[in-house]
Amino acid sequence: MDRETELKLTVLPEHLDQLRRHPILRASVRKGASTKRLVSTYYDTPAFALMRQAVALRVRKDGAARVQTVKHASPGEKGRITRFEWEKRISGDRPDISALDDPKLRRLIRSHESKAKLKPVFVTDVRRQVWPLRVGSSKIECALDVGEIKANGRRKPLCEVELELKSGAPGKLFELARRLNQSVPLRLEPVSKAARGYHLALGVSPAPEKAKPVHLTPEMTVHEAFVVTARSCIEHIVANVDSAHDGKDPEGIHQLRVGIRRLRAALSIFKAAVPAGGRNALGGELRWLQQELGPAREWDVFINETLSRVVRHCGGADFSPLVGAAEAKRAEAYARARSVLGDRRYTDLLLRLEAWLESGLREGDTEGNPRESRHEDVGVAPAPGFASEILRMRQAKVQKHGRKIRSLGDEGIHDLRIRVKKLRYATEFFRGLYGEKPTKRYLARLKDLQDILGNVHDVFVAQALVPQLAGMVGEGVPLALGQVQGWCAARRQGDLGRLVSAWKAFSSLKPFWKDHAP
């Protein structure tokens, strides 16, 4: 068994020649660069049992040779770039399970094979160019795959760069990717060829993904807890880029922005343990990205939540010009979002984040800064005590605002919403340190409170968007505009009334971290 550490990046076909001419790759041409055709057939049961176990089984034709490979995602903290891999030459075109060295994996595949015969599911057919590279003392293989995935008569183009670490530091993968991205626009590819093949075979599009639980344990230090949390947030961001870019499901752009907010919250929550240089620089870039994607989400909510309800419940007005204008604004916002997600700056941000985590949070910080010793002291402390103190402080800030909930104006309600959101993120990050049962009720009440505050905010945003539409539709639809504004005002009053009840239910809870200390 080998441990495969690689980084995948998508490149557009029109940039291939530019990539091949990159000085880093051209310097490697005389050092063993090669080109060959690889045809890989992936096997599974009719019910896709291996896919459900995160196992990919393929037989690859490499000239006259047949190579069987089994890959399994690593459950560790670096799972996005690290996988377990079993590879061996076999004599035939079909899988040979007896050739697997790992008995546990062999039993797993055979248990499914005995119930339903393995069959070809999809094929990848690529022309691969390989450049052996050296970055510092690390050896990296750069492979460019251009071809297609074929399944059930359907085809999907494939054009990607794989950077595989042969020896040395994983951080060098991100360093090399950043250097290539400076000249050729690249985009991180979170989905393996196998996963894309299954998507094609099943006929499914990229689907939005909610955040997965953050797996912290009481034995972790604060620094370790931050790295695991930050990587979970990055995974959430990257998992939703394709869906957001596709734009068919509003949840895609929403979950992408949630991922960004969660990562910004993590930087704030762990502030005492994270050096300021990298935190501030990367936090500023995350703020830029969130703001660029904001209009797409705002118009989604306005059209799907506000305007659609007004059209259903209010009569006597022609809303079609208003709907058309709002759809046009949404199209503009999504075009802006797609442009940002295809920009080098976005890719560089994610690569910098990964490199920063891989470097132990040292990259971007001034050496010898005496203030950083404080971060180091906090970083090596046990995570449970740090978590309880953070939760106590976040709760106190929410309580301070919430006590005045009946008299809060727009600015005060906005501040309360932000504080509640940060408390919820902190609770979700740290819940593994306390267990499911003590945190479940607390999170449910907190979510109810956040949802109502979110509704109030959505109405506030909608009221700000309506004037933009008025300039587009002219003076011919004053009744429709008036009904939208009237509905917003009524909805706001109703939500403020529900907010008081939700606050009472939440504030009556006893903080779970007092009776359930790790």
C-alpha positions as CSV (number, residue, x, y, z in Angstrom):
1,M,0.0,0.0,0.0
2,D,1.2,3.5,-0.9
3,R,0.0,6.8,0.4
4,E,-0.7,9.0,-2.5
5,T,-0.5,12.8,-2.0
6,E,-1.5,14.8,-5.0
7,L,-3.2,18.1,-5.9
8,K,-5.6,18.3,-8.9
9,L,-6.2,21.5,-10.8
10,T,-8.5,22.2,-13.8
11,V,-7.1,24.1,-16.8
12,L,-9.1,25.4,-19.7
13,P,-8.2,23.9,-23.2
14,E,-7.4,27.3,-24.5
15,H,-4.6,27.6,-21.9
16,L,-2.9,24.3,-22.6
17,D,-0.2,25.6,-24.9
18,Q,0.6,28.4,-22.5
19,L,0.9,25.8,-19.7
20,R,3.2,23.6,-21.7
21,R,5.4,26.6,-22.5
22,H,5.7,27.5,-18.8
23,P,9.4,27.9,-17.9
24,I,9.1,25.4,-15.0
25,L,7.9,22.6,-17.4
26,R,10.1,23.5,-20.3
27,A,13.2,23.2,-18.0
28,S,12.1,19.6,-17.3
29,V,11.8,18.5,-20.9
30,R,15.3,17.1,-21.0
31,K,15.0,15.4,-17.6
32,G,12.7,12.6,-18.5
33,A,9.5,14.2,-19.7
34,S,7.2,11.7,-21.4
35,T,3.8,11.4,-23.2
36,K,1.5,8.4,-23.4
37,R,-2.1,7.3,-23.7
38,L,-3.9,5.8,-20.7
39,V,-7.3,4.1,-20.9
40,S,-8.7,3.2,-17.5
41,T,-11.9,1.2,-16.9
42,Y,-13.5,1.6,-13.5
43,Y,-15.5,-1.4,-12.0
44,D,-18.3,-1.6,-9.5
45,T,-21.4,-3.6,-8.6
46,P,-24.7,-2.7,-10.3
47,A,-25.7,-1.0,-7.0
48,F,-22.4,0.9,-6.8
49,A,-21.4,-0.7,-3.6
50,L,-17.7,0.3,-3.9
51,M,-18.6,3.9,-4.6
52,R,-20.6,4.0,-1.3
53,Q,-17.6,2.7,0.5
54,A,-15.4,5.5,-1.0
55,V,-13.4,2.8,-3.0
56,A,-12.4,3.2,-6.6
57,L,-11.3,0.1,-8.5
58,R,-9.8,0.4,-12.0
59,V,-7.8,-1.5,-14.6
60,R,-5.6,0.7,-16.7
61,K,-4.1,0.0,-20.1
62,D,-0.7,1.4,-20.3
63,G,0.7,0.2,-23.6
64,A,0.9,-3.6,-23.4
65,A,0.7,-3.5,-19.6
66,R,-2.4,-3.9,-17.4
67,V,-2.2,-2.2,-14.0
68,Q,-4.9,-2.6,-11.3
69,T,-5.3,0.2,-8.9
70,V,-7.5,0.6,-5.8
71,K,-7.9,4.0,-4.2
72,H,-9.5,4.7,-0.9
73,A,-9.9,8.2,0.6
74,S,-7.9,8.8,3.8
75,P,-10.0,9.7,6.8
76,G,-7.3,11.9,8.2
77,E,-7.1,15.7,8.4
78,K,-5.3,15.9,5.0
79,G,-7.9,13.7,3.2
80,R,-8.5,16.2,0.4
81,I,-5.0,15.6,-1.0
82,T,-4.1,12.3,0.5
83,R,-5.4,8.9,-0.3
84,F,-4.4,5.3,0.2
85,E,-3.5,3.5,-3.0
86,W,-2.9,-0.2,-3.9
87,E,-1.3,-0.7,-7.4
88,K,-0.2,-3.9,-9.1
89,R,0.3,-5.3,-12.5
90,I,-2.2,-8.0,-13.5
91,S,-2.4,-10.3,-16.6
92,G,-6.0,-9.6,-17.8
93,D,-8.4,-6.7,-18.6
94,R,-10.7,-7.5,-15.6
95,P,-10.0,-6.9,-11.9
96,D,-8.0,-9.6,-10.1
97,I,-9.0,-9.2,-6.4
98,S,-6.5,-11.9,-5.3
99,A,-3.7,-9.6,-6.4
100,L,-4.7,-7.1,-3.6
101,D,-2.1,-7.2,-0.7
102,D,-4.5,-5.7,1.9
103,P,-6.7,-8.5,3.3
104,K,-9.3,-6.1,4.8
105,L,-9.8,-4.4,1.4
106,R,-9.8,-7.7,-0.4
107,R,-12.5,-9.0,1.9
108,L,-14.5,-5.8,1.4
109,I,-14.5,-6.0,-2.4
110,R,-15.1,-9.8,-2.4
111,S,-18.1,-9.4,-0.1
112,H,-19.7,-7.2,-2.7
113,E,-18.5,-9.2,-5.6
114,S,-20.1,-12.4,-4.2
115,K,-23.5,-10.6,-4.2
116,A,-23.3,-9.0,-7.6
117,K,-20.7,-9.4,-10.2
118,L,-18.3,-6.4,-10.8
119,K,-18.9,-4.7,-14.1
120,P,-17.4,-1.8,-16.0
121,V,-19.1,1.5,-15.0
122,F,-17.1,4.2,-16.9
123,V,-13.9,4.7,-18.8
124,T,-11.3,7.5,-18.8
125,D,-9.3,7.9,-22.0
126,V,-6.5,10.5,-21.7
127,R,-3.3,11.6,-23.3
128,R,-0.9,12.2,-20.4
129,Q,2.2,14.3,-20.5
130,V,4.5,14.0,-17.5
131,W,7.2,16.3,-16.3
132,P,9.5,15.3,-13.3
133,L,10.1,18.4,-11.3
134,R,12.1,19.4,-8.3
135,V,10.9,22.2,-5.9
136,G,13.6,22.8,-3.4
137,S,14.5,19.4,-2.1
138,S,11.1,17.9,-2.9
139,K,10.4,15.8,-6.0
140,I,7.0,16.4,-7.7
141,E,5.5,14.7,-10.8
142,C,3.4,17.1,-12.9
143,A,1.0,15.3,-15.1
144,L,-1.3,16.9,-17.7
145,D,-4.3,14.8,-18.6
146,V,-6.3,15.7,-21.7
147,G,-9.1,13.5,-22.9
148,E,-12.6,12.4,-21.8
149,I,-14.7,10.4,-19.5
150,K,-17.2,8.0,-21.1
151,A,-20.2,6.3,-19.5
152,N,-23.6,5.0,-20.8
153,G,-23.1,6.7,-24.1
154,R,-22.3,10.1,-22.5
155,R,-19.0,11.9,-22.7
156,K,-17.4,14.6,-20.7
157,P,-14.2,16.4,-21.5
158,L,-11.3,16.1,-19.1
159,C,-8.5,18.6,-18.9
160,E,-6.5,18.7,-15.7
161,V,-3.1,19.0,-14.0
162,E,-2.1,16.5,-11.3
163,L,0.8,17.4,-9.0
164,E,1.9,14.3,-7.2
165,L,4.4,14.4,-4.4
166,K,7.1,11.8,-4.9
167,S,9.3,12.8,-1.9
168,G,9.6,15.8,0.3
169,A,7.2,18.3,1.9
170,P,3.5,18.4,0.9
171,G,3.6,22.2,1.2
172,K,5.7,22.3,-2.0
173,L,2.7,21.1,-4.0
174,F,0.9,24.3,-3.1
175,E,4.0,26.4,-3.8
176,L,4.4,24.9,-7.3
177,A,0.6,25.3,-8.0
178,R,0.8,28.9,-7.1
179,R,3.8,29.5,-9.4
180,L,1.9,27.8,-12.3
181,N,-1.3,29.7,-11.5
182,Q,0.5,33.1,-11.8
183,S,0.9,32.4,-15.5
184,V,-2.0,30.1,-16.4
185,P,-5.4,30.4,-14.7
186,L,-6.0,27.2,-12.8
187,R,-8.8,26.1,-10.5
188,L,-8.6,23.6,-7.7
189,E,-10.4,20.4,-8.6
190,P,-11.9,18.8,-5.5
191,V,-13.5,15.9,-7.3
192,S,-11.5,12.9,-8.4
193,K,-11.8,11.3,-11.9
194,A,-13.6,8.4,-10.3
195,A,-16.2,10.7,-8.7
196,R,-16.7,12.5,-11.9
197,G,-17.1,9.2,-13.7
198,Y,-19.8,8.1,-11.3
199,H,-21.6,11.5,-11.7
200,L,-21.6,10.9,-15.5
201,A,-22.7,7.3,-15.1
202,L,-25.5,8.3,-12.8
203,G,-26.4,11.4,-14.8
204,V,-26.2,13.8,-11.9
205,S,-25.0,17.4,-11.8
206,P,-22.8,18.9,-9.1
207,A,-24.9,19.1,-5.9
208,P,-24.5,21.6,-3.1
209,E,-23.0,20.1,0.1
210,K,-23.6,21.2,3.7
211,A,-20.8,21.4,6.2
212,K,-19.7,18.1,7.5
213,P,-19.1,17.8,11.3
214,V,-15.7,18.9,12.6
215,H,-14.1,16.0,14.4
216,L,-12.3,17.4,17.4
217,T,-11.1,15.2,20.4
218,P,-10.3,16.2,24.0
219,E,-6.7,15.1,23.5
220,M,-6.1,17.8,20.9
221,T,-4.2,21.1,21.4
222,V,-5.7,24.4,20.4
223,H,-3.4,24.5,17.4
224,E,-4.4,21.0,16.3
225,A,-8.1,21.9,16.8
226,F,-7.7,25.0,14.6
227,V,-6.0,23.1,11.8
228,V,-8.7,20.4,11.7
229,T,-11.5,23.1,11.8
230,A,-9.9,25.2,9.1
231,R,-9.4,22.3,6.8
232,S,-13.1,21.3,7.3
233,C,-14.1,24.8,6.3
234,I,-11.9,24.7,3.2
235,E,-13.4,21.4,2.2
236,H,-16.9,22.9,2.6
237,I,-15.9,25.8,0.3
238,V,-14.3,23.7,-2.4
239,A,-17.1,21.2,-2.4
240,N,-19.6,23.8,-3.4
241,V,-17.6,25.7,-6.1
242,D,-18.9,23.6,-9.0
243,S,-22.5,23.9,-7.9
244,A,-22.2,27.6,-7.4
245,H,-20.5,28.0,-10.8
246,D,-23.3,25.9,-12.4
247,G,-25.9,28.2,-10.8
248,K,-28.9,25.9,-11.3
249,D,-29.4,25.4,-7.5
250,P,-29.4,28.5,-5.3
251,E,-28.1,26.4,-2.5
252,G,-24.7,26.1,-4.2
253,I,-23.8,29.8,-3.9
254,H,-25.4,29.8,-0.4
255,Q,-23.3,26.9,0.9
256,L,-20.2,28.3,-0.7
257,R,-20.7,31.6,1.2
258,V,-21.5,29.7,4.4
259,G,-18.2,27.9,4.0
260,I,-16.4,31.2,3.7
261,R,-18.2,32.6,6.7
262,R,-17.3,29.5,8.8
263,L,-13.6,29.9,7.9
264,R,-13.6,33.6,8.8
265,A,-15.3,32.7,12.0
266,A,-12.7,30.1,12.7
267,L,-9.9,32.7,12.2
268,S,-11.7,34.9,14.7
269,I,-12.5,32.2,17.3
270,F,-8.9,30.9,17.3
271,K,-7.4,34.4,17.1
272,A,-5.4,34.0,20.3
273,A,-3.7,30.9,19.0
274,V,-3.1,32.0,15.4
275,P,-0.2,34.4,14.3
276,A,-1.5,37.7,13.1
277,G,0.3,38.0,9.8
278,G,-1.2,35.1,8.0
279,R,-4.6,35.5,9.8
280,N,-5.0,39.1,8.7
281,A,-3.8,38.6,5.1
282,L,-5.9,35.6,4.5
283,G,-8.9,37.0,6.4
284,G,-8.9,40.0,4.1
285,E,-8.9,37.9,1.0
286,L,-11.8,35.8,2.4
287,R,-13.8,39.0,3.1
288,W,-13.2,40.0,-0.6
289,L,-14.4,36.7,-1.9
290,Q,-17.5,36.7,0.3
291,Q,-18.4,40.3,-0.8
292,E,-18.0,39.3,-4.5
293,L,-20.4,36.4,-4.2
294,G,-22.9,38.4,-2.0
295,P,-25.0,39.9,-4.8
296,A,-25.8,36.5,-6.3
297,R,-27.1,35.2,-3.0
298,E,-29.0,38.4,-2.3
299,W,-30.9,38.2,-5.6
300,D,-31.6,34.5,-5.1
301,V,-33.2,35.3,-1.8
302,F,-35.1,38.3,-3.1
303,I,-36.5,36.4,-6.1
304,N,-37.2,33.0,-4.4
305,E,-38.2,34.1,-0.9
306,T,-39.6,37.7,-1.2
307,L,-40.8,38.3,-4.7
308,S,-42.3,34.9,-5.2
309,R,-44.4,35.2,-2.1
310,V,-45.6,38.7,-3.0
311,V,-46.7,37.5,-6.4
312,R,-48.6,34.6,-4.8
313,H,-50.3,36.5,-2.1
314,C,-50.9,40.0,-3.5
315,G,-53.2,40.7,-6.4
316,G,-54.1,43.7,-8.6
317,A,-50.7,44.4,-10.0
318,D,-48.6,43.2,-12.9
319,F,-45.4,41.9,-11.4
320,S,-43.9,40.5,-14.7
321,P,-41.7,43.6,-15.4
322,L,-40.4,43.5,-11.8
323,V,-39.7,39.8,-12.0
324,G,-37.9,40.3,-15.4
325,A,-35.8,43.1,-14.0
326,A,-34.9,41.0,-10.9
327,E,-33.9,38.0,-13.0
328,A,-31.7,40.3,-15.1
329,K,-29.9,41.6,-12.0
330,R,-29.5,38.0,-10.7
331,A,-27.9,37.0,-14.1
332,E,-25.5,39.9,-13.7
333,A,-24.6,38.8,-10.2
334,Y,-24.0,35.2,-11.2
335,A,-21.8,36.3,-14.1
336,R,-19.8,38.2,-11.6
337,A,-19.6,35.2,-9.3
338,R,-18.5,32.9,-12.1
339,S,-15.8,35.4,-13.1
340,V,-14.5,35.5,-9.6
341,L,-14.4,31.7,-9.2
342,G,-12.4,31.5,-12.4
343,D,-10.0,34.2,-11.4
344,R,-6.4,33.4,-10.4
345,R,-7.0,35.4,-7.2
346,Y,-9.5,32.9,-5.9
347,T,-7.3,29.9,-6.7
348,D,-4.3,31.6,-5.1
349,L,-6.3,32.3,-2.0
350,L,-7.1,28.6,-1.5
351,L,-3.6,27.5,-2.3
352,R,-2.2,30.1,0.2
353,L,-4.6,28.8,2.9
354,E,-3.5,25.2,2.3
355,A,0.2,26.2,2.3
356,W,-0.3,28.2,5.5
357,L,-1.9,25.3,7.3
358,E,0.8,22.9,6.0
359,S,3.6,25.2,7.2
360,G,2.3,25.2,10.7
361,L,0.8,28.7,10.4
362,R,4.3,30.2,9.9
363,E,4.0,31.3,6.3
364,G,3.3,35.1,6.0
365,D,4.4,35.9,9.6
366,T,7.4,37.9,10.6
367,E,10.1,35.9,12.2
368,G,11.2,36.9,15.6
369,N,8.0,38.8,16.4
370,P,7.9,38.6,20.3
371,R,4.1,38.8,20.2
372,E,4.0,35.4,18.4
373,S,5.2,33.6,21.6
374,R,1.8,34.3,23.1
375,H,0.1,32.5,20.2
376,E,2.5,29.6,20.6
377,D,1.7,29.3,24.3
378,V,-2.1,29.3,23.6
379,G,-1.6,26.9,20.7
380,V,-0.1,24.2,22.8
381,A,-2.7,24.4,25.5
382,P,-5.5,21.7,25.7
383,A,-8.4,22.4,23.4
384,P,-11.2,21.7,25.8
385,G,-10.4,24.5,28.3
386,F,-9.9,27.0,25.4
387,A,-13.3,25.9,23.9
388,S,-15.2,26.5,27.1
389,E,-13.7,29.9,27.6
390,I,-14.5,30.9,24.0
391,L,-18.1,29.7,24.3
392,R,-18.4,31.6,27.6
393,M,-17.2,34.8,26.0
394,R,-19.4,34.4,22.9
395,Q,-22.4,33.7,25.0
396,A,-21.8,36.8,27.1
397,K,-21.7,39.0,24.0
398,V,-25.0,37.5,22.8
399,Q,-26.6,38.0,26.2
400,K,-25.5,41.6,26.5
401,H,-27.2,42.5,23.2
402,G,-30.2,40.2,23.7
403,R,-31.2,41.8,27.0
404,K,-32.2,44.9,25.0
405,I,-34.0,43.0,22.3
406,R,-37.3,44.9,22.5
407,S,-35.6,48.2,21.9
408,L,-32.9,47.3,19.3
409,G,-32.9,49.3,16.1
410,D,-31.7,48.0,12.7
411,E,-28.1,48.3,13.6
412,G,-28.5,46.6,17.0
413,I,-30.4,43.7,15.4
414,H,-27.7,43.4,12.8
415,D,-25.0,43.2,15.5
416,L,-27.1,40.6,17.4
417,R,-27.4,38.5,14.3
418,I,-23.6,38.5,13.8
419,R,-23.0,37.6,17.4
420,V,-25.5,34.8,17.3
421,K,-24.0,33.4,14.1
422,K,-20.5,33.4,15.6
423,L,-21.7,31.6,18.7
424,R,-23.4,29.0,16.6
425,Y,-20.3,28.4,14.5
426,A,-18.2,28.1,17.7
427,T,-20.7,25.6,19.1
428,E,-20.6,23.6,15.9
429,F,-16.8,23.6,15.8
430,F,-16.4,22.5,19.5
431,R,-19.4,20.2,19.9
432,G,-17.2,17.1,19.4
433,L,-15.4,18.0,22.7
434,Y,-18.7,17.8,24.6
435,G,-20.8,15.2,22.8
436,E,-24.0,15.2,20.8
437,K,-26.6,15.1,23.6
438,P,-25.6,18.2,25.6
439,T,-25.2,20.4,22.5
440,K,-28.2,19.3,20.5
441,R,-30.9,21.3,22.4
442,Y,-28.6,24.4,22.6
443,L,-27.9,24.3,18.9
444,A,-31.5,23.9,18.0
445,R,-32.6,27.0,20.0
446,L,-29.6,28.9,18.7
447,K,-30.6,28.0,15.1
448,D,-34.2,29.1,15.6
449,L,-32.9,32.4,16.8
450,Q,-30.5,32.8,13.9
451,D,-33.1,31.9,11.4
452,I,-35.5,34.6,12.5
453,L,-32.6,37.2,12.6
454,G,-31.7,36.0,9.1
455,N,-35.3,36.6,7.9
456,V,-35.2,40.1,9.3
457,H,-31.9,40.7,7.5
458,D,-33.3,39.3,4.3
459,V,-36.2,41.8,4.4
460,F,-33.8,44.6,5.1
461,V,-31.7,43.6,2.0
462,A,-34.9,43.3,-0.1
463,Q,-35.9,46.8,0.8
464,A,-32.5,48.0,-0.3
465,L,-32.8,46.1,-3.6
466,V,-36.2,47.4,-4.7
467,P,-34.9,50.9,-5.6
468,Q,-32.5,49.3,-8.1
469,L,-35.5,47.6,-9.8
470,A,-37.5,50.9,-9.8
471,G,-34.8,52.4,-12.1
472,M,-35.1,49.5,-14.5
473,V,-38.9,49.2,-14.8
474,G,-39.6,52.9,-14.9
475,E,-42.8,54.4,-13.5
476,G,-45.3,52.0,-15.0
477,V,-45.5,49.6,-12.1
478,P,-45.9,51.7,-8.9
479,L,-48.5,49.4,-7.5
480,A,-46.2,46.3,-7.8
481,L,-43.3,48.2,-6.2
482,G,-45.5,49.4,-3.4
483,Q,-46.8,46.0,-2.7
484,V,-43.3,44.6,-2.4
485,Q,-42.3,47.3,0.1
486,G,-45.6,46.8,2.0
487,W,-45.1,43.1,2.2
488,C,-41.5,43.6,3.5
489,A,-42.7,46.0,6.2
490,A,-45.4,43.6,7.4
491,R,-43.0,40.6,7.3
492,R,-40.4,42.5,9.3
493,Q,-42.9,43.3,12.0
494,G,-44.0,39.7,12.2
495,D,-40.4,38.4,12.4
496,L,-39.6,40.9,15.2
497,G,-42.6,39.6,17.2
498,R,-41.3,36.0,16.8
499,L,-37.8,37.2,17.7
500,V,-38.8,38.0,21.2
501,S,-40.2,34.5,21.8
502,A,-37.2,32.8,20.3
503,W,-34.9,34.9,22.5
504,K,-36.8,33.9,25.6
505,A,-36.5,30.2,24.7
506,F,-32.8,30.5,24.0
507,S,-31.9,32.7,27.0
508,S,-33.6,30.2,29.4
509,L,-31.1,27.5,28.5
510,K,-28.3,26.7,30.9
511,P,-24.9,26.8,29.0
512,F,-24.0,23.1,28.3
513,W,-20.3,23.5,28.8
514,K,-20.7,24.1,32.5
515,D,-22.2,20.7,33.4
516,H,-20.5,18.8,30.6
517,A,-16.9,19.7,30.9
518,P,-14.7,17.7,28.7
